[in-house]
Amino acid sequence: MNEFGTTVAIETGRSQFGQGGTPLPKNFPPVVYLPVLRQVQRVEDAQIMLRQMRDGRLACLAYSALDRLLTCCGEDQPWMWTPTVALDALQQARPFDVLLLDVYIPEESRRYPRS
């Protein structure tokens, strides 16, 4: 549990959502906010931040609202938003095993890019 409720973990199976992985729930937000490695001018240059879990799986963190991303990741965390339907393309470009929604990152575990 986090301050926003139960965290949603969706297994992707390193394939498209719904094809070998778990389909997104029907009430999943239509857009998500994603932490990125650094601030960029063009969305094509953005690199989503992936985190390795204790069990070795690679997780993509997504947030259902911008205020949740800033609360959970810190005010200095660069971010981008994307329509949920674009998660398939992101997963294909930079494969991950699990999609986690609204996960709180303790301050000591936050990673900010160097300017």
BELPEUR-V520047 format. One record per helix or strand. SS is the DSSP state (alpha for helix, beta for strand). FROM is the first residue (numbers start at 1). LEN is the number of residues. If there is no record, write none. Layout:
ss->(SS	SS)
from->(FROM	FROM)
len->(LEN	LEN)
This chain:
ss->(beta	beta	beta	beta	alpha	beta	beta	beta	alpha	beta	alpha	beta	alpha)
from->(2	5	8	31	43	48	50	58	66	79	84	98	107)
len->(1	1	4	6	3	1	3	6	8	5	10	4	3)
